[in-house]
Amino acid sequence: MRVINAGTEVQIKDVQDLWGDFRRNTLSKYFPEDYLDQLSEAEVLKLPELETIDQADIIQMTIAMQTMIHLLEHPESDERQLELFEKNKRILIELGIPFPFSKEMLTSRNKNKRFH
């Protein structure tokens, strides 16, 4: 039997704040706001019910989001960054966060121009 320790209120709020910052401040550098709004309306950019997630998974989710923010704020085209991107994308998806974006956004020099 596995004992599940739910995330604390502070951890849950931190994840929600981090996700909001990620959407507003990071993804908006790559995609137009109207496109992000469409994804939000379609519930593609939606967090799962965090109150039901194990504390260890909340911590892993936080680390994966922080890593993705760093990778997208400081894009490089080296193989290590691409591997980190794919690894953390997989973690987010496994933890119930849809992440429909590809690693090509790391190598895009024309941020926010490809989707106009």
Order of alpha helices (4+ residues) and beta strands (2+ residues): alpha-alpha-alpha-alpha-alpha
